Structures are given as structure tokens and as C-alpha cells.
Amino acid sequence: MRVIIVGAGQVGESIAADLSDAHDVVIVEQDPDRVEEINYSLDVLAVQGDGTSVSALEEAGVTDADMVIASTDDDETNIVVCSTVKAISDAFTIARIKNTEYLRTWQHSESAFGIDFMVCTYLLAAESIVRVVGLPAARDADTFGNGCVEMAEFEVGEESPLSGQTVAEADTYDALTFAAIVREEEMQIPTGETKLCSGDRLVVIGTPRSVRSFAGDVAPDETALSGEVVIVGGSEIGYHIARLLSERGVSARLLERDPERARELAEKLPDTMVMETDATDVEFLEREHIGDAEVVVAALDSDEKNLLASLLAEGVGADRSVAVIDQEEYVDLFERVGIDVGINPRQVVAEEITRFTRAGGAENVAMVESGRGEVLEIEVAADSPLAGKQIQESIHELPDDVVIGAIIRGGEYTVPRGATTLEAGDHVVLFVDSEHADEVSGLL
């Protein structure tokens, strides 16, 4: 597939890196220095030009392109890129936008702007945060098969009762698969003899009930979201987090410094207590018992402010912190200094766009550990070489780093066992090293 990506920012580069092994990728970027960097660092062709101009798109080969992804940091530019592409080619168009008003317009008429698929950075980030907040102790979480399968990543703490157990000893669940372990930055596929250690990060796949039960065993003190959520910052992400939590019946307080924005949010969020204050005011945090919150979500407009707000909230007693982190390279750093979970909106968007590009058509994709591993949901095709075979036979035709975590058959969860026969139409949820993701999705 020939894919043109307009914009070589963090999202564009991440998507290009994911696609470069299996597809013919061209990047259009205005900054000549960035073009040189991309040509040096990735196996793609980067050309200098304005992606809104016909000449630049033609130079990139738009008439032969299967897909064009508009991924600059400017909403209007991305919309114009897609409209221009539709005027001169038949390529599938994807636009990244931030303003949810554009999303609502597009959802009202999906032919609007000449865009075939639109992803909203702020909304996707908020949805990702709400999933993590709703699963205590999780570092990451995503759902598959219309919600009947859940993937989650947990860290084994020093006090966790699982520390010191083998996977076989810890695996007491009927509907849960230990898919991967990340230990000292090395990703491993666990066996029954693998011993779990403090600091390990575990990726599990199972039914939502099993995953929640497992969460309770990993961190018994955080078994259920029963307390209050405090959101620091009334940004668009903060607003959507409050709105989504309200829809789920979760109590939340939102702290916003700007009086006008605070009044606006109070009108839009009748079920959320909006408080006009500076979240770095320690006296206020103590007076209003912010330390009693079960989770504090920092959604301010800078990474440094979010780090400070999170650490202050934990300092006055909040159990858990989740922070929006704009710079992807800060995520690990912030988590090392005390943030429990960092969410990078650009990475979330890159994951959403990537699922449209998988060979063989993955139904859903979730990135694990900054894209080093992937959890894919793939429908088994009638002509798949794996259809009609037991897993214990077909697994040998897949790379060694593949773990089948769940099967969805007729809309119901099926536990994958060695003797389970894969059938055409099954939806398989599996973990795979990103290096082999395209190969595996093509096989199924």
C-alpha cells in the first residue's frame, strides 16, 4: 500500500515508523531540516513541500496513493489537505484534528470536508484516561470485541502478593492470559515457569471481569474505584474526562484557574463540581481535602505544570496520579519520578490511525510500551491458513512472539486453549512484537 503522510511531527513520524516495514511511505513536510532528519532516520521518502498544494501532493505520488494521512498540528491545514486529495485522487483520507466541533460536523455527514476518517486528539486522550482511571492499578487499558475482551498492563509493586510467584502459580483465572512481561526494558513472552518480580510490567488479556479480578490481586489496596476523581485543568481534555466520568456515574471535581473558563465548564458539566482555583496552592489542596481523592488527573496545558500538580496532589495524600504528557519522551521520566500513569495524546492518536493501515485489516489495535508491542484484534478469514486448525498446530506458523489471548466467536468470549480450533469468522485478540504485526495480520 502506498501511504502519504502530511506532517512530520511526532504523530506523523510515529505512524511512518509503524508502516515503513510493510508499506511504501512518503512524508510531505515543509521544514527542510525535518525532511533531512526523516530521510536519515526512517526507511521512507520525505519530500519538502506544502501538503495543501496540488504540486506537492503530485510530487509525492498522490494519484497512485491508497491512503493520505493529514497529521500536521493545525486542524484547518489537515482538512484542506484531505479536501485537496479528494479533488485529485481516489485515496482514502484520514485527518487528525483537535477541535471537537469539526468532529461533530464530520459525524453529522461523513462526506464532510472530503475526509473518510477523522480522529480527535483531545477526545481520544480523554477516553484513554477514563479507561485507566476506571481500572485501578492499571498503567494502560483498552477493550476489544465491542467490550467483551480487555487488555491491561499492570506493574508488580514491592508489596504485591504476586511478586515471587511463577506465572503458573499466579494464573488462577479461567478467562485471562498472561501475554507479555516487560522487565528492565526487555519484553518477554512468559511461560508457566517465569517468576514474577517487583518492577515487572505485565500485559494481560481476558474478560473485563477477569482483568478486574487480576487487578485486585496485583494491588489488593486498589481493587475498585470507590473514591473521588479530581481533574486539574479545564482544558478540552479535562472537560472530556469530566464529561465521560459523569456519563459513567463517577464523582469528580474539576479545578480551573481561569474564572471565565471555570464558569463555562460549570454550565456544561452540571454533575461535576467545578472549583476556580490554582491547583499549585497547597493550602487550598489541604483545605479542600484533595488528598482524599482516589485519583488525580492532571490535564493542564504544559507537561511541567502537570508534573508539579500531580506531585503536589500525591504529596497531600492522593492515592494515584494520571498526567497528560505532551512530549512522548517525558512519559518514562515522569513515571520514574512519581507519576503513576502518563498519557501522551499524540501516541494515542497514532495508535488509532495505525489500525486502519494493517495488512489483512486488523479490526482494532492497541500499542503497548510505546509501540514496542501490539495487541491486535483480527477476524480469521475463510482462506486463512490457520482456519480449521487447532491453536497448538497453527501457532507454529506464527512468529515466536505471538500470544493468542482471546477468541471472540459469535460475539462471545472463548478461552483459547491448545486444542481450540480456529474458525473462519472468529475474532482473535493476540499480542505480538510490533516487528511482526503486519506479518501476523496478513496470515490471519
HUVEN-V363891 format. One record per pair of residues at least 24 apart in sequence whose C-alpha atoms are under 8 Angstrom apart, sorted by the first residue. I is the first residue (numbers start at 1). J is the second residue. D is the distance in whole Angstrom. If there is no record, write none. Layout:
BEGIN
I:J:D
I:J:D
END
This chain:
BEGIN
1:65:8
1:66:6
1:67:8
2:26:8
2:64:7
2:65:5
2:66:5
2:67:7
3:65:6
3:66:6
3:67:5
3:68:6
3:69:8
4:28:7
4:60:7
4:62:7
4:65:7
4:67:6
4:68:5
4:69:6
5:68:6
5:69:5
5:70:6
5:71:7
6:51:6
6:68:7
6:69:6
6:70:5
6:71:6
6:72:6
6:81:8
7:51:8
7:70:7
7:71:5
7:72:4
7:73:8
8:34:7
8:35:8
8:38:8
8:71:8
8:72:7
9:71:8
9:72:7
9:73:8
10:346:7
11:71:7
11:346:6
11:347:7
11:349:7
11:350:6
12:71:6
12:72:8
12:350:8
13:38:8
14:347:8
14:350:7
15:350:6
15:351:8
15:353:8
15:354:6
16:42:8
16:44:7
17:42:7
18:354:7
18:434:8
19:354:8
19:357:8
20:44:6
22:438:7
26:60:6
27:60:8
28:56:8
28:57:8
28:60:7
51:81:6
52:77:7
52:80:6
52:81:5
52:84:7
53:81:8
53:84:8
54:84:7
54:85:8
54:88:8
57:85:8
62:88:8
62:89:7
62:91:7
63:88:7
63:89:5
63:90:7
63:91:8
64:89:8
64:91:8
65:89:8
65:90:8
65:91:6
66:90:8
66:91:5
66:92:6
67:91:5
67:92:4
67:93:6
67:94:8
68:92:6
68:93:5
68:94:6
69:93:6
69:94:5
69:95:6
69:96:8
70:94:6
70:95:5
70:96:6
71:95:6
71:96:5
72:96:8
73:97:8
75:99:7
79:113:6
79:114:8
79:115:7
80:113:8
82:113:7
82:114:6
82:115:6
83:113:6
83:114:5
83:115:7
86:114:6
92:116:6
93:117:6
94:118:6
94:119:8
94:353:8
95:119:6
96:120:6
96:121:7
96:349:8
97:121:6
98:122:6
119:349:7
119:352:7
119:353:8
120:349:8
121:345:6
121:346:7
121:348:8
121:349:6
122:236:6
122:237:5
122:240:8
122:345:7
123:237:7
123:240:6
124:345:7
124:348:7
124:349:7
125:237:7
125:343:7
125:344:8
125:345:5
125:348:6
125:349:8
126:237:5
126:238:7
126:240:6
126:241:5
126:244:8
127:240:8
127:241:7
127:244:7
128:343:8
128:348:8
129:241:7
129:322:8
129:343:7
130:241:6
130:244:7
130:245:7
133:225:8
133:295:7
133:322:8
134:225:6
135:212:7
135:215:8
135:224:7
135:225:7
136:215:7
136:222:6
136:223:6
136:224:6
136:225:6
137:215:7
137:218:8
137:219:6
137:222:6
138:215:7
139:340:7
139:341:5
140:341:8
142:366:7
144:364:7
144:377:7
144:429:8
145:377:8
145:408:7
145:411:7
145:427:8
147:208:8
148:207:6
148:208:7
148:411:8
148:412:7
148:413:6
149:205:7
149:206:6
149:207:5
149:208:6
149:406:7
149:413:7
150:205:6
150:206:6
150:207:6
150:208:5
150:211:7
151:203:7
151:204:6
151:205:5
151:206:7
151:211:8
151:375:8
152:203:6
152:204:6
152:205:7
152:211:7
153:201:7
153:202:5
153:203:4
153:204:6
154:201:5
154:202:5
154:203:7
154:215:8
154:218:8
155:198:8
155:199:6
155:200:6
155:201:4
155:202:6
155:218:8
156:196:8
156:197:7
156:198:5
156:199:5
156:200:5
156:201:6
156:202:8
156:218:6
156:219:8
157:198:5
157:199:6
157:218:8
157:219:8
158:198:5
158:199:7
160:198:8
160:217:8
160:218:6
160:219:6
160:220:8
161:217:7
161:218:7
161:219:8
162:196:7
162:197:8
162:217:7
162:218:6
163:196:5
163:197:5
163:198:6
164:195:6
164:196:5
164:197:6
164:198:8
165:195:6
165:196:6
165:197:8
166:192:7
166:193:6
166:194:5
166:195:4
166:196:6
167:191:7
167:192:5
167:193:6
167:194:6
167:195:6
167:196:7
168:192:4
168:193:6
168:194:8
173:210:7
174:210:8
174:415:8
175:206:5
175:207:6
175:210:6
175:415:6
176:204:7
176:205:6
176:206:4
176:207:7
176:210:6
176:211:7
176:405:7
176:415:8
177:204:6
177:205:5
177:206:6
177:405:5
177:406:8
178:202:7
178:203:6
178:204:5
178:205:7
178:405:8
179:203:5
179:204:5
179:205:7
179:403:6
179:404:8
179:405:7
179:431:6
180:204:7
180:431:8
189:401:6
189:403:8
204:405:8
205:405:5
205:406:7
206:405:7
206:406:6
207:413:7
225:294:7
226:294:8
227:251:8
227:293:6
227:294:5
227:295:8
228:252:6
228:253:8
228:292:8
228:293:5
228:294:5
228:295:7
229:253:7
229:293:6
229:294:6
229:295:5
229:296:6
229:297:7
230:254:6
230:255:8
230:290:7
230:293:6
230:295:6
230:296:5
230:297:6
231:255:6
231:296:6
231:297:5
231:298:6
231:299:7
232:256:7
232:279:7
232:296:7
232:297:6
232:298:5
232:299:6
232:300:7
232:309:7
233:257:8
233:298:7
233:299:5
233:300:5
233:301:8
234:261:7
234:262:7
234:265:7
234:299:7
234:300:7
235:299:7
235:300:6
235:301:7
237:299:6
238:299:5
238:300:8
239:265:7
242:269:8
242:272:7
243:269:7
246:271:6
246:272:7
255:279:7
279:309:6
280:308:7
280:309:6
280:312:7
282:312:7
285:313:7
285:316:7
286:316:7
290:316:7
290:317:8
290:318:7
291:315:8
291:316:5
291:317:4
291:318:4
291:319:8
292:317:6
292:318:6
292:319:8
293:317:8
293:318:5
293:319:7
294:318:6
294:319:5
294:320:6
295:319:6
295:320:5
295:321:6
295:322:7
296:320:6
296:321:5
296:322:6
297:321:6
297:322:5
297:323:6
297:324:8
298:322:6
298:323:5
298:324:6
299:323:6
299:324:5
300:324:8
302:326:7
303:327:7
307:334:7
307:339:7
310:339:7
311:338:7
311:339:7
358:438:6
358:441:7
359:438:6
359:439:8
359:441:6
359:442:5
360:438:8
360:441:5
360:442:5
360:443:8
360:444:7
361:441:7
361:442:8
362:441:6
371:434:7
372:433:6
372:434:6
372:435:8
373:431:7
373:432:6
373:433:4
373:434:5
374:431:6
374:432:5
374:433:6
374:434:6
374:437:7
375:429:7
375:430:5
375:431:4
375:432:6
376:428:8
376:429:6
376:430:5
376:431:6
376:432:8
376:441:8
377:427:6
377:428:5
377:429:4
377:430:7
378:427:5
378:428:5
378:429:7
378:441:7
378:444:7
379:424:8
379:425:6
379:426:6
379:427:4
379:428:6
379:444:7
380:422:8
380:423:7
380:424:5
380:425:5
380:426:5
380:427:6
380:428:7
380:444:5
381:424:5
381:425:6
381:444:6
382:423:8
382:424:5
382:425:7
383:424:8
384:424:8
384:443:6
384:444:5
385:443:7
385:444:7
386:422:7
386:443:8
386:444:7
387:421:8
387:422:5
387:423:5
387:424:6
388:421:6
388:422:6
388:423:5
388:424:8
389:421:5
389:422:6
389:423:8
390:418:7
390:419:5
390:420:5
390:421:4
390:422:6
391:416:8
391:417:7
391:418:5
391:419:6
391:420:6
391:421:6
391:422:7
392:417:8
392:418:5
392:419:6
398:440:7
399:436:7
399:440:8
401:431:8
401:432:6
401:433:6
402:430:7
402:431:6
402:432:5
402:433:7
403:430:5
403:431:5
403:432:7
404:428:7
404:429:6
404:430:4
404:431:6
405:429:6
405:430:5
405:431:7
406:430:7
END
